[in-house]
Every structure is written in C-alpha cells, then in structure tokens.
C-alpha cells in the first residue's frame, strides 16, 4: 500500500487492514471497522477459552508452564492477527509477549536465538575496559 502523509496527526495506522485512517478511538491499534471485528473475535475466543486450555493440555505451548496455576489475565489464546484469526495454541503472558514483540516474525526470533548463542555475558568493568582500549589503540605506544 502506498504510504500516506503520516505527518497528519489525525491519521493513525490500522495494524489489521494496513490503512491510514481517522476512524479510530484513542489508544486503539485498529480502525473502527477492524476494531469491531477484533472485539467480536476476542469475545468468541473467550467463550471457548476453558475448552481450548483443556485441549492444549493446560500448558504453555512454548515454555510448557502449567497454566492452571496462573491468573486468567496471564493466559493467552495465541492466534494470527489476520481477519481469519486462526488459533495456534495457548501461551503464558511471557511467551505471548515474546511473539508479540517480535511481531510474529520468524527471522527476528531466529536472530534472538543466534544472539543468545553467540554473545557472552561479561562484567561491566570488562566491557568498559574493552571499549576504552578500542577508543585509544595508540595509547600504549606512547610513554607518558
């Protein structure tokens, strides 16, 4: 879709239909028509939450945490965000957040895994010493 003039403060981007529109309520990520679809789907899913939890073994599909001991507000029915709203499984809040922050993009999650595999955690002092040495590579050549 062609980009709109996003400098117009009244325009907001709908994450469902990918349009720039003025038809939205404050703090809402969907235009009004998409918001109605979203709320309908959310209510439909909520009616079947207990059945879905049982079907998926009452465990988070990613970390396998027991969901029966969690508050209901921390249990999420994972779904795609297209108009189809296809169900993928049941997730705890933390695992659902991982997918949400990665925008359900596999390459972002794979990059995060690679980052964890390659990067070493080190004390701050060690990192600062490395930064100082890199900033002044000639310092050790001169006698002060």
N, C-alpha and C positions, 0 to 999 in steps of 0.2 A: 504494500500500500504506500502511496506517496505520502511523504511527511507533510504535516500541516504546520502552520505558523504556531509553534509552541510558545511563543512569547505572549500570546493572548492568555492572560491569567484566568480567563473564564473557561478555557478549554482544558479537558482532562482526558488522559488516555485510558480507554477501557481495555483491560487485560484479556477479556473474553473475545470480543469481536474485533479488537485491534483498530478501533476507530478513535479519532479525537472528537470529543463532543462536549456540549454544555449541559447535556441531560444527565446529571448525576447529583447525588446528595453528598454532603461533606463527609470526608474520611471513607469514602467508598471507592473501590478499585474497579467498579463496573459501571457502565452507563445504566440508566434506569431500566430499559427493556431487559438487558442482560442480568441486572440485579434481581428482577422478578424471577427469571429462570433459575438463577443461582439459589435464591431462597427456597423456591419450590423443590429443587433437587436436595438441598440440605435438609429440609423437613421430611422429605421422602426417605432419605438415608437414615435420619434419626429414628424414625418409626421402626426400622429393622436392625438397629444397632446391636441389640442383645442377640438376635439370631445370627448376625454376621460374626460377632465375637465368638459365639459357640462354634460356628462353622470353621473359623480360623484357629480354633484351639485355645482361645483366651490368652494368646501370646503375641507379642510384637513380632511382626514378620521379619524384622531386621535384627534386633538385639535379643529376641526371644524372652523378654521380660514378661513376668506374669501380670497380665492386665487386670485381673480380678482384685488386686490389692490397691489399685490406683483410683484416684478421683475420676469421675466420668469426664470432667473437663480436660483431662490429660490423655484421653483415649481418642484417637482419630481414625475415621474410616478413610483410608487413602484412596484417592480417585484421580483420574486425569481431569484436567481443567478445561477440556473442550465441552462443547454443548452435549456430547454423549454421556459424560460423567460416568465412565466405566470404572468399576470398583477394582482395585488392585489388592487390597488387604487391609489389615488392622495394624496400626502403629501407635507406639507411645509418643508423647509430645516431643521428646528429644529427637527421635528418628524421623518423625514427620517434619520437624524443623530443618533437619539436615537436607531433606529433599526439597523443601520449600526455598531455603536459602540458595541452593544450587539450581533453582528453577527447573527441577526435574531433568537437568541436562547431564547425561551420562559422562561427557568429556570433562565436566567440572568435577564430578565425583572421582573419576579416574585420576585427574590431576591432583586432587587432595590426597588420594591413596599414595601416589608416587611421592608427593611432598613428605608424607609421614615416613615413607620407607627410606628416602634419601637424606633428609635433614636430621642432624644430630642436635639434641638439646645440650646446651653448654651454659656454664655460669656467665652472668652478665659481664663480670670483670674480664673474662677471657675474650669475649666478643669485642668489648671496648678496646682491649689491647690490640686485637687484630685490626680493628678499624683505624686506630692511631698509627700502627705500623704501615698500613696501606696508604694513609694520607701523606705520610712523610717518609718515603722509601730511601731518601738520600740522607736522612738524619744520622744514620750510623756511620756514614763515610767521613763526617767532619768531627774534628776534636774540638770540644768546647772548653 
